[in-house]
Amino acid sequence: MTRCNIHENFFDWNCIDCKEEYKDLKGTNSIGEKSQTECSCDDKADKRDGNYKEFTEERAKKLYEEIFLQYLRKGNLNEEECIERSKSIIRKQCSLRNIEPWSWV
């Protein structure tokens, strides 16, 4: 699956990688002309409109793992604090997208 490493939180319709990632997520071969022109905006506008990338449980677990390891590498927190801070970030992402957090969060 194609992933855009520059636009982590929002799709940028001027970015080829974002377009490919969107097509992969939706399982389509092309994006309609209307959706391209409607979504041609910068990251700040996307943020205001709540046009976030899909946040699946699989993606949340991967993000949780990465965040947890970053906190752990810092070395100034114990494991329980790292877990709680990592989970709070996942809960925040769920809140931004108006989705119910998973039971493990």
Buried (B, 14 or more C-beta within 10 A) or exposed (E): EEEBEEBEEBBBBEBEBBBBBBBEBEEEEEBEEEEEEEBEBEBEEBBEEEBBBEBEBEEBBEBBEEBBEEBBEEEEEEEEEBBEBBBEBBBEBBEEEEBEBEEEB
